[in-house]
């Protein structure tokens, strides 16, 4: 059986992976600490096969609401974080309380749930939307079929350049009468 420290570090590692999943770099740098929302928790529990016909995603939502309600209302207890009213996400300590609550609801120990979470390799990309028709997408992004300025919109690999490929920004560095700056003859 795993020791408490390895179980806790595994939980932290899984928490980090799932709380970062689907977020942009800008979103991750905005916050001082990682937090995981309901969607991340749902994904984790599905990936770890903790949601089944007896413990459904609705029951998981109920457990999430109960734990958040406990953390946002009432007086803070020793060792128990207190969240501001309206908080919809968990940090690591609150997430540990949620794992304990899920264990109670499923009728198993929280250690069993932690073991399943630790065995998981991280967020999976199953059932992710793929390109519906790759042939059409390849044809539409092949620059050999475009002429004039339209071929400037894509790089050699067929990826769009965004605004850089659509606009011709004039450089205001040329010489005109009365211009007191560089590049004068």
PyMOL CGO cylinders between C-alpha atoms (Angstrom):
from pymol import cmd
from pymol.cgo import CYLINDER

trace = [
    CYLINDER, 0.00, 0.00, 0.00, 1.26, 3.50, -0.80, 0.3, 1, 1, 1, 1, 1, 1,
    CYLINDER, 1.26, 3.50, -0.80, 2.52, 5.72, 1.97, 0.3, 1, 1, 1, 1, 1, 1,
    CYLINDER, 2.52, 5.72, 1.97, 0.62, 8.88, 2.95, 0.3, 1, 1, 1, 1, 1, 1,
    CYLINDER, 0.62, 8.88, 2.95, 3.28, 11.21, 1.47, 0.3, 1, 1, 1, 1, 1, 1,
    CYLINDER, 3.28, 11.21, 1.47, 3.33, 9.45, -1.93, 0.3, 1, 1, 1, 1, 1, 1,
    CYLINDER, 3.33, 9.45, -1.93, -0.49, 9.42, -1.97, 0.3, 1, 1, 1, 1, 1, 1,
    CYLINDER, -0.49, 9.42, -1.97, -0.56, 13.14, -1.18, 0.3, 1, 1, 1, 1, 1, 1,
    CYLINDER, -0.56, 13.14, -1.18, 2.07, 13.93, -3.82, 0.3, 1, 1, 1, 1, 1, 1,
    CYLINDER, 2.07, 13.93, -3.82, 0.14, 11.84, -6.36, 0.3, 1, 1, 1, 1, 1, 1,
    CYLINDER, 0.14, 11.84, -6.36, -3.03, 13.75, -5.53, 0.3, 1, 1, 1, 1, 1, 1,
    CYLINDER, -3.03, 13.75, -5.53, -1.15, 17.03, -5.96, 0.3, 1, 1, 1, 1, 1, 1,
    CYLINDER, -1.15, 17.03, -5.96, 0.24, 15.89, -9.29, 0.3, 1, 1, 1, 1, 1, 1,
    CYLINDER, 0.24, 15.89, -9.29, -3.19, 14.81, -10.57, 0.3, 1, 1, 1, 1, 1, 1,
    CYLINDER, -3.19, 14.81, -10.57, -4.72, 18.04, -9.25, 0.3, 1, 1, 1, 1, 1, 1,
    CYLINDER, -4.72, 18.04, -9.25, -2.11, 20.07, -11.12, 0.3, 1, 1, 1, 1, 1, 1,
    CYLINDER, -2.11, 20.07, -11.12, -2.65, 18.18, -14.38, 0.3, 1, 1, 1, 1, 1, 1,
    CYLINDER, -2.65, 18.18, -14.38, -6.43, 18.45, -14.37, 0.3, 1, 1, 1, 1, 1, 1,
    CYLINDER, -6.43, 18.45, -14.37, -6.56, 22.05, -13.13, 0.3, 1, 1, 1, 1, 1, 1,
    CYLINDER, -6.56, 22.05, -13.13, -4.26, 23.11, -16.00, 0.3, 1, 1, 1, 1, 1, 1,
    CYLINDER, -4.26, 23.11, -16.00, -6.07, 21.04, -18.63, 0.3, 1, 1, 1, 1, 1, 1,
    CYLINDER, -6.07, 21.04, -18.63, -7.84, 23.17, -21.25, 0.3, 1, 1, 1, 1, 1, 1,
    CYLINDER, -7.84, 23.17, -21.25, -6.52, 26.48, -19.98, 0.3, 1, 1, 1, 1, 1, 1,
    CYLINDER, -6.52, 26.48, -19.98, -4.39, 28.91, -21.93, 0.3, 1, 1, 1, 1, 1, 1,
    CYLINDER, -4.39, 28.91, -21.93, -1.04, 30.17, -20.75, 0.3, 1, 1, 1, 1, 1, 1,
    CYLINDER, -1.04, 30.17, -20.75, -2.59, 33.56, -20.01, 0.3, 1, 1, 1, 1, 1, 1,
    CYLINDER, -2.59, 33.56, -20.01, -5.27, 31.98, -17.82, 0.3, 1, 1, 1, 1, 1, 1,
    CYLINDER, -5.27, 31.98, -17.82, -2.65, 30.04, -15.89, 0.3, 1, 1, 1, 1, 1, 1,
    CYLINDER, -2.65, 30.04, -15.89, -0.49, 33.12, -15.24, 0.3, 1, 1, 1, 1, 1, 1,
    CYLINDER, -0.49, 33.12, -15.24, -3.45, 35.22, -14.05, 0.3, 1, 1, 1, 1, 1, 1,
    CYLINDER, -3.45, 35.22, -14.05, -3.85, 33.31, -10.79, 0.3, 1, 1, 1, 1, 1, 1,
    CYLINDER, -3.85, 33.31, -10.79, -1.38, 32.85, -7.96, 0.3, 1, 1, 1, 1, 1, 1,
    CYLINDER, -1.38, 32.85, -7.96, -2.58, 29.32, -7.16, 0.3, 1, 1, 1, 1, 1, 1,
    CYLINDER, -2.58, 29.32, -7.16, -4.18, 26.60, -9.21, 0.3, 1, 1, 1, 1, 1, 1,
    CYLINDER, -4.18, 26.60, -9.21, -7.87, 25.92, -8.80, 0.3, 1, 1, 1, 1, 1, 1,
    CYLINDER, -7.87, 25.92, -8.80, -10.01, 23.21, -10.33, 0.3, 1, 1, 1, 1, 1, 1,
    CYLINDER, -10.01, 23.21, -10.33, -13.62, 23.65, -11.35, 0.3, 1, 1, 1, 1, 1, 1,
    CYLINDER, -13.62, 23.65, -11.35, -16.52, 21.28, -11.71, 0.3, 1, 1, 1, 1, 1, 1,
    CYLINDER, -16.52, 21.28, -11.71, -15.68, 20.37, -15.32, 0.3, 1, 1, 1, 1, 1, 1,
    CYLINDER, -15.68, 20.37, -15.32, -12.11, 19.41, -14.39, 0.3, 1, 1, 1, 1, 1, 1,
    CYLINDER, -12.11, 19.41, -14.39, -13.34, 17.31, -11.48, 0.3, 1, 1, 1, 1, 1, 1,
    CYLINDER, -13.34, 17.31, -11.48, -15.92, 15.58, -13.70, 0.3, 1, 1, 1, 1, 1, 1,
    CYLINDER, -15.92, 15.58, -13.70, -13.22, 14.79, -16.27, 0.3, 1, 1, 1, 1, 1, 1,
    CYLINDER, -13.22, 14.79, -16.27, -10.88, 13.43, -13.60, 0.3, 1, 1, 1, 1, 1, 1,
    CYLINDER, -10.88, 13.43, -13.60, -13.53, 11.17, -12.11, 0.3, 1, 1, 1, 1, 1, 1,
    CYLINDER, -13.53, 11.17, -12.11, -14.57, 9.87, -15.55, 0.3, 1, 1, 1, 1, 1, 1,
    CYLINDER, -14.57, 9.87, -15.55, -10.95, 9.23, -16.58, 0.3, 1, 1, 1, 1, 1, 1,
    CYLINDER, -10.95, 9.23, -16.58, -10.35, 7.35, -13.31, 0.3, 1, 1, 1, 1, 1, 1,
    CYLINDER, -10.35, 7.35, -13.31, -13.54, 5.26, -13.81, 0.3, 1, 1, 1, 1, 1, 1,
    CYLINDER, -13.54, 5.26, -13.81, -15.03, 6.54, -10.55, 0.3, 1, 1, 1, 1, 1, 1,
    CYLINDER, -15.03, 6.54, -10.55, -18.32, 7.51, -12.19, 0.3, 1, 1, 1, 1, 1, 1,
    CYLINDER, -18.32, 7.51, -12.19, -20.54, 4.51, -12.93, 0.3, 1, 1, 1, 1, 1, 1,
    CYLINDER, -20.54, 4.51, -12.93, -24.20, 3.54, -12.82, 0.3, 1, 1, 1, 1, 1, 1,
    CYLINDER, -24.20, 3.54, -12.82, -24.33, 3.73, -9.00, 0.3, 1, 1, 1, 1, 1, 1,
    CYLINDER, -24.33, 3.73, -9.00, -22.28, 6.90, -8.56, 0.3, 1, 1, 1, 1, 1, 1,
    CYLINDER, -22.28, 6.90, -8.56, -23.40, 9.12, -11.43, 0.3, 1, 1, 1, 1, 1, 1,
    CYLINDER, -23.40, 9.12, -11.43, -22.18, 12.54, -12.50, 0.3, 1, 1, 1, 1, 1, 1,
    CYLINDER, -22.18, 12.54, -12.50, -25.31, 14.02, -10.87, 0.3, 1, 1, 1, 1, 1, 1,
    CYLINDER, -25.31, 14.02, -10.87, -24.26, 12.59, -7.51, 0.3, 1, 1, 1, 1, 1, 1,
    CYLINDER, -24.26, 12.59, -7.51, -20.78, 14.00, -8.08, 0.3, 1, 1, 1, 1, 1, 1,
    CYLINDER, -20.78, 14.00, -8.08, -22.32, 17.42, -8.76, 0.3, 1, 1, 1, 1, 1, 1,
    CYLINDER, -22.32, 17.42, -8.76, -24.28, 17.12, -5.52, 0.3, 1, 1, 1, 1, 1, 1,
    CYLINDER, -24.28, 17.12, -5.52, -21.10, 16.29, -3.59, 0.3, 1, 1, 1, 1, 1, 1,
    CYLINDER, -21.10, 16.29, -3.59, -19.30, 19.24, -5.19, 0.3, 1, 1, 1, 1, 1, 1,
    CYLINDER, -19.30, 19.24, -5.19, -22.17, 21.56, -4.19, 0.3, 1, 1, 1, 1, 1, 1,
    CYLINDER, -22.17, 21.56, -4.19, -22.22, 20.21, -0.62, 0.3, 1, 1, 1, 1, 1, 1,
    CYLINDER, -22.22, 20.21, -0.62, -18.49, 20.64, -0.10, 0.3, 1, 1, 1, 1, 1, 1,
    CYLINDER, -18.49, 20.64, -0.10, -18.48, 24.12, -1.66, 0.3, 1, 1, 1, 1, 1, 1,
    CYLINDER, -18.48, 24.12, -1.66, -21.46, 25.04, 0.51, 0.3, 1, 1, 1, 1, 1, 1,
    CYLINDER, -21.46, 25.04, 0.51, -19.62, 23.85, 3.60, 0.3, 1, 1, 1, 1, 1, 1,
    CYLINDER, -19.62, 23.85, 3.60, -16.49, 25.80, 2.63, 0.3, 1, 1, 1, 1, 1, 1,
    CYLINDER, -16.49, 25.80, 2.63, -18.28, 29.05, 1.76, 0.3, 1, 1, 1, 1, 1, 1,
    CYLINDER, -18.28, 29.05, 1.76, -20.75, 29.25, 4.63, 0.3, 1, 1, 1, 1, 1, 1,
    CYLINDER, -20.75, 29.25, 4.63, -20.28, 28.93, 8.32, 0.3, 1, 1, 1, 1, 1, 1,
    CYLINDER, -20.28, 28.93, 8.32, -17.19, 29.54, 10.38, 0.3, 1, 1, 1, 1, 1, 1,
    CYLINDER, -17.19, 29.54, 10.38, -13.81, 28.27, 9.28, 0.3, 1, 1, 1, 1, 1, 1,
    CYLINDER, -13.81, 28.27, 9.28, -12.66, 25.18, 11.14, 0.3, 1, 1, 1, 1, 1, 1,
    CYLINDER, -12.66, 25.18, 11.14, -9.08, 24.27, 12.03, 0.3, 1, 1, 1, 1, 1, 1,
    CYLINDER, -9.08, 24.27, 12.03, -7.33, 22.75, 9.01, 0.3, 1, 1, 1, 1, 1, 1,
    CYLINDER, -7.33, 22.75, 9.01, -10.34, 23.48, 6.81, 0.3, 1, 1, 1, 1, 1, 1,
    CYLINDER, -10.34, 23.48, 6.81, -10.09, 26.30, 4.24, 0.3, 1, 1, 1, 1, 1, 1,
    CYLINDER, -10.09, 26.30, 4.24, -12.77, 28.96, 4.06, 0.3, 1, 1, 1, 1, 1, 1,
    CYLINDER, -12.77, 28.96, 4.06, -13.76, 30.28, 0.64, 0.3, 1, 1, 1, 1, 1, 1,
    CYLINDER, -13.76, 30.28, 0.64, -15.46, 33.59, -0.13, 0.3, 1, 1, 1, 1, 1, 1,
    CYLINDER, -15.46, 33.59, -0.13, -19.17, 33.34, -0.92, 0.3, 1, 1, 1, 1, 1, 1,
    CYLINDER, -19.17, 33.34, -0.92, -19.80, 32.54, -4.57, 0.3, 1, 1, 1, 1, 1, 1,
    CYLINDER, -19.80, 32.54, -4.57, -16.61, 30.54, -5.10, 0.3, 1, 1, 1, 1, 1, 1,
    CYLINDER, -16.61, 30.54, -5.10, -17.09, 27.78, -7.68, 0.3, 1, 1, 1, 1, 1, 1,
    CYLINDER, -17.09, 27.78, -7.68, -13.59, 26.23, -7.73, 0.3, 1, 1, 1, 1, 1, 1,
    CYLINDER, -13.59, 26.23, -7.73, -11.39, 24.25, -5.36, 0.3, 1, 1, 1, 1, 1, 1,
    CYLINDER, -11.39, 24.25, -5.36, -7.80, 24.65, -4.33, 0.3, 1, 1, 1, 1, 1, 1,
    CYLINDER, -7.80, 24.65, -4.33, -5.87, 21.58, -3.17, 0.3, 1, 1, 1, 1, 1, 1,
    CYLINDER, -5.87, 21.58, -3.17, -7.07, 21.52, 0.47, 0.3, 1, 1, 1, 1, 1, 1,
    CYLINDER, -7.07, 21.52, 0.47, -10.71, 21.88, -0.51, 0.3, 1, 1, 1, 1, 1, 1,
    CYLINDER, -10.71, 21.88, -0.51, -10.21, 19.25, -3.19, 0.3, 1, 1, 1, 1, 1, 1,
    CYLINDER, -10.21, 19.25, -3.19, -8.96, 16.81, -0.54, 0.3, 1, 1, 1, 1, 1, 1,
    CYLINDER, -8.96, 16.81, -0.54, -12.19, 17.42, 1.41, 0.3, 1, 1, 1, 1, 1, 1,
    CYLINDER, -12.19, 17.42, 1.41, -14.15, 16.71, -1.77, 0.3, 1, 1, 1, 1, 1, 1,
    CYLINDER, -14.15, 16.71, -1.77, -12.30, 13.39, -2.21, 0.3, 1, 1, 1, 1, 1, 1,
    CYLINDER, -12.30, 13.39, -2.21, -13.26, 12.47, 1.38, 0.3, 1, 1, 1, 1, 1, 1,
    CYLINDER, -13.26, 12.47, 1.38, -16.90, 13.36, 0.62, 0.3, 1, 1, 1, 1, 1, 1,
    CYLINDER, -16.90, 13.36, 0.62, -16.88, 11.29, -2.59, 0.3, 1, 1, 1, 1, 1, 1,
    CYLINDER, -16.88, 11.29, -2.59, -15.52, 8.36, -0.59, 0.3, 1, 1, 1, 1, 1, 1,
    CYLINDER, -15.52, 8.36, -0.59, -18.41, 8.66, 1.87, 0.3, 1, 1, 1, 1, 1, 1,
    CYLINDER, -18.41, 8.66, 1.87, -20.96, 8.83, -0.96, 0.3, 1, 1, 1, 1, 1, 1,
    CYLINDER, -20.96, 8.83, -0.96, -19.54, 5.82, -2.78, 0.3, 1, 1, 1, 1, 1, 1,
    CYLINDER, -19.54, 5.82, -2.78, -19.15, 3.84, 0.45, 0.3, 1, 1, 1, 1, 1, 1,
    CYLINDER, -19.15, 3.84, 0.45, -15.39, 3.37, 0.03, 0.3, 1, 1, 1, 1, 1, 1,
    CYLINDER, -15.39, 3.37, 0.03, -12.39, 4.85, 1.79, 0.3, 1, 1, 1, 1, 1, 1,
    CYLINDER, -12.39, 4.85, 1.79, -10.83, 7.98, 0.39, 0.3, 1, 1, 1, 1, 1, 1,
    CYLINDER, -10.83, 7.98, 0.39, -7.56, 6.04, 0.10, 0.3, 1, 1, 1, 1, 1, 1,
    CYLINDER, -7.56, 6.04, 0.10, -9.14, 3.79, -2.54, 0.3, 1, 1, 1, 1, 1, 1,
    CYLINDER, -9.14, 3.79, -2.54, -10.21, 6.85, -4.52, 0.3, 1, 1, 1, 1, 1, 1,
    CYLINDER, -10.21, 6.85, -4.52, -6.76, 8.40, -4.15, 0.3, 1, 1, 1, 1, 1, 1,
    CYLINDER, -6.76, 8.40, -4.15, -5.19, 5.15, -5.39, 0.3, 1, 1, 1, 1, 1, 1,
    CYLINDER, -5.19, 5.15, -5.39, -7.37, 5.22, -8.53, 0.3, 1, 1, 1, 1, 1, 1,
    CYLINDER, -7.37, 5.22, -8.53, -6.51, 8.88, -9.09, 0.3, 1, 1, 1, 1, 1, 1,
    CYLINDER, -6.51, 8.88, -9.09, -2.78, 8.18, -8.66, 0.3, 1, 1, 1, 1, 1, 1,
    CYLINDER, -2.78, 8.18, -8.66, -2.94, 5.29, -11.15, 0.3, 1, 1, 1, 1, 1, 1,
    CYLINDER, -2.94, 5.29, -11.15, -4.39, 7.62, -13.77, 0.3, 1, 1, 1, 1, 1, 1,
    CYLINDER, -4.39, 7.62, -13.77, -1.89, 9.12, -16.20, 0.3, 1, 1, 1, 1, 1, 1,
    CYLINDER, -1.89, 9.12, -16.20, -3.64, 12.46, -16.59, 0.3, 1, 1, 1, 1, 1, 1,
    CYLINDER, -3.64, 12.46, -16.59, -6.34, 14.01, -18.75, 0.3, 1, 1, 1, 1, 1, 1,
    CYLINDER, -6.34, 14.01, -18.75, -7.20, 11.87, -21.76, 0.3, 1, 1, 1, 1, 1, 1,
    CYLINDER, -7.20, 11.87, -21.76, -8.21, 13.21, -25.12, 0.3, 1, 1, 1, 1, 1, 1,
    CYLINDER, -8.21, 13.21, -25.12, -10.88, 10.62, -25.87, 0.3, 1, 1, 1, 1, 1, 1,
    CYLINDER, -10.88, 10.62, -25.87, -14.12, 11.87, -27.36, 0.3, 1, 1, 1, 1, 1, 1,
    CYLINDER, -14.12, 11.87, -27.36, -12.43, 15.12, -28.38, 0.3, 1, 1, 1, 1, 1, 1,
    CYLINDER, -12.43, 15.12, -28.38, -13.80, 16.79, -31.48, 0.3, 1, 1, 1, 1, 1, 1,
    CYLINDER, -13.80, 16.79, -31.48, -11.67, 15.95, -34.49, 0.3, 1, 1, 1, 1, 1, 1,
    CYLINDER, -11.67, 15.95, -34.49, -11.62, 17.48, -37.96, 0.3, 1, 1, 1, 1, 1, 1,
    CYLINDER, -11.62, 17.48, -37.96, -14.86, 16.38, -39.59, 0.3, 1, 1, 1, 1, 1, 1,
    CYLINDER, -14.86, 16.38, -39.59, -13.48, 16.07, -43.12, 0.3, 1, 1, 1, 1, 1, 1,
    CYLINDER, -13.48, 16.07, -43.12, -9.72, 16.32, -43.32, 0.3, 1, 1, 1, 1, 1, 1,
    CYLINDER, -9.72, 16.32, -43.32, -9.67, 16.29, -47.15, 0.3, 1, 1, 1, 1, 1, 1,
    CYLINDER, -9.67, 16.29, -47.15, -11.78, 19.45, -47.35, 0.3, 1, 1, 1, 1, 1, 1,
    CYLINDER, -11.78, 19.45, -47.35, -9.70, 21.20, -44.67, 0.3, 1, 1, 1, 1, 1, 1,
    CYLINDER, -9.70, 21.20, -44.67, -6.47, 20.27, -46.45, 0.3, 1, 1, 1, 1, 1, 1,
    CYLINDER, -6.47, 20.27, -46.45, -7.81, 21.57, -49.75, 0.3, 1, 1, 1, 1, 1, 1,
    CYLINDER, -7.81, 21.57, -49.75, -8.99, 24.84, -48.18, 0.3, 1, 1, 1, 1, 1, 1,
    CYLINDER, -8.99, 24.84, -48.18, -5.62, 25.52, -46.53, 0.3, 1, 1, 1, 1, 1, 1,
    CYLINDER, -5.62, 25.52, -46.53, -3.42, 24.50, -49.50, 0.3, 1, 1, 1, 1, 1, 1,
    CYLINDER, -3.42, 24.50, -49.50, -1.87, 27.77, -50.67, 0.3, 1, 1, 1, 1, 1, 1,
    CYLINDER, -1.87, 27.77, -50.67, -1.06, 26.42, -54.14, 0.3, 1, 1, 1, 1, 1, 1,
    CYLINDER, -1.06, 26.42, -54.14, -4.77, 26.83, -55.00, 0.3, 1, 1, 1, 1, 1, 1,
    CYLINDER, -4.77, 26.83, -55.00, -4.84, 30.51, -53.99, 0.3, 1, 1, 1, 1, 1, 1,
    CYLINDER, -4.84, 30.51, -53.99, -3.62, 33.49, -56.00, 0.3, 1, 1, 1, 1, 1, 1,
    CYLINDER, -3.62, 33.49, -56.00, -2.80, 37.07, -55.20, 0.3, 1, 1, 1, 1, 1, 1,
    CYLINDER, -2.80, 37.07, -55.20, -3.16, 38.29, -51.66, 0.3, 1, 1, 1, 1, 1, 1,
    CYLINDER, -3.16, 38.29, -51.66, -5.20, 35.27, -50.56, 0.3, 1, 1, 1, 1, 1, 1,
    CYLINDER, -5.20, 35.27, -50.56, -2.13, 33.02, -50.57, 0.3, 1, 1, 1, 1, 1, 1,
    CYLINDER, -2.13, 33.02, -50.57, -0.52, 35.41, -48.05, 0.3, 1, 1, 1, 1, 1, 1,
    CYLINDER, -0.52, 35.41, -48.05, -3.07, 34.33, -45.42, 0.3, 1, 1, 1, 1, 1, 1,
    CYLINDER, -3.07, 34.33, -45.42, -1.43, 30.91, -44.83, 0.3, 1, 1, 1, 1, 1, 1,
    CYLINDER, -1.43, 30.91, -44.83, 2.12, 29.79, -44.12, 0.3, 1, 1, 1, 1, 1, 1,
    CYLINDER, 2.12, 29.79, -44.12, 3.86, 26.94, -45.99, 0.3, 1, 1, 1, 1, 1, 1,
    CYLINDER, 3.86, 26.94, -45.99, 2.31, 24.32, -43.68, 0.3, 1, 1, 1, 1, 1, 1,
    CYLINDER, 2.31, 24.32, -43.68, -1.24, 25.56, -44.26, 0.3, 1, 1, 1, 1, 1, 1,
    CYLINDER, -1.24, 25.56, -44.26, -1.69, 27.25, -40.87, 0.3, 1, 1, 1, 1, 1, 1,
    CYLINDER, -1.69, 27.25, -40.87, -3.48, 30.60, -40.89, 0.3, 1, 1, 1, 1, 1, 1,
    CYLINDER, -3.48, 30.60, -40.89, -1.47, 33.70, -40.08, 0.3, 1, 1, 1, 1, 1, 1,
    CYLINDER, -1.47, 33.70, -40.08, -4.36, 35.52, -38.42, 0.3, 1, 1, 1, 1, 1, 1,
    CYLINDER, -4.36, 35.52, -38.42, -4.50, 39.30, -38.69, 0.3, 1, 1, 1, 1, 1, 1,
    CYLINDER, -4.50, 39.30, -38.69, -0.94, 39.40, -40.00, 0.3, 1, 1, 1, 1, 1, 1,
    CYLINDER, -0.94, 39.40, -40.00, -2.12, 37.56, -43.13, 0.3, 1, 1, 1, 1, 1, 1,
    CYLINDER, -2.12, 37.56, -43.13, -5.19, 39.78, -43.64, 0.3, 1, 1, 1, 1, 1, 1,
    CYLINDER, -5.19, 39.78, -43.64, -3.98, 43.34, -43.20, 0.3, 1, 1, 1, 1, 1, 1,
    CYLINDER, -3.98, 43.34, -43.20, -1.40, 45.51, -44.92, 0.3, 1, 1, 1, 1, 1, 1,
    CYLINDER, -1.40, 45.51, -44.92, -0.19, 47.89, -42.25, 0.3, 1, 1, 1, 1, 1, 1,
    CYLINDER, -0.19, 47.89, -42.25, 1.57, 50.91, -43.70, 0.3, 1, 1, 1, 1, 1, 1,
    CYLINDER, 1.57, 50.91, -43.70, 4.85, 51.80, -42.06, 0.3, 1, 1, 1, 1, 1, 1,
    CYLINDER, 4.85, 51.80, -42.06, 4.96, 55.49, -41.16, 0.3, 1, 1, 1, 1, 1, 1,
    CYLINDER, 4.96, 55.49, -41.16, 8.72, 55.75, -41.56, 0.3, 1, 1, 1, 1, 1, 1,
    CYLINDER, 8.72, 55.75, -41.56, 8.97, 57.34, -45.05, 0.3, 1, 1, 1, 1, 1, 1,
    CYLINDER, 8.97, 57.34, -45.05, 10.15, 60.86, -45.85, 0.3, 1, 1, 1, 1, 1, 1,
    CYLINDER, 10.15, 60.86, -45.85, 7.58, 63.60, -46.38, 0.3, 1, 1, 1, 1, 1, 1,
    CYLINDER, 7.58, 63.60, -46.38, 7.96, 67.36, -46.33, 0.3, 1, 1, 1, 1, 1, 1,
    CYLINDER, 7.96, 67.36, -46.33, 8.27, 68.65, -42.79, 0.3, 1, 1, 1, 1, 1, 1,
    CYLINDER, 8.27, 68.65, -42.79, 9.21, 65.20, -41.37, 0.3, 1, 1, 1, 1, 1, 1,
    CYLINDER, 9.21, 65.20, -41.37, 11.95, 65.59, -38.80, 0.3, 1, 1, 1, 1, 1, 1,
    CYLINDER, 11.95, 65.59, -38.80, 13.23, 62.11, -38.24, 0.3, 1, 1, 1, 1, 1, 1,
    CYLINDER, 13.23, 62.11, -38.24, 15.35, 59.33, -39.67, 0.3, 1, 1, 1, 1, 1, 1,
    CYLINDER, 15.35, 59.33, -39.67, 15.85, 58.24, -43.28, 0.3, 1, 1, 1, 1, 1, 1,
    CYLINDER, 15.85, 58.24, -43.28, 16.12, 61.78, -44.70, 0.3, 1, 1, 1, 1, 1, 1,
    CYLINDER, 16.12, 61.78, -44.70, 18.13, 62.20, -47.93, 0.3, 1, 1, 1, 1, 1, 1,
]
cmd.load_cgo(trace, "trace")
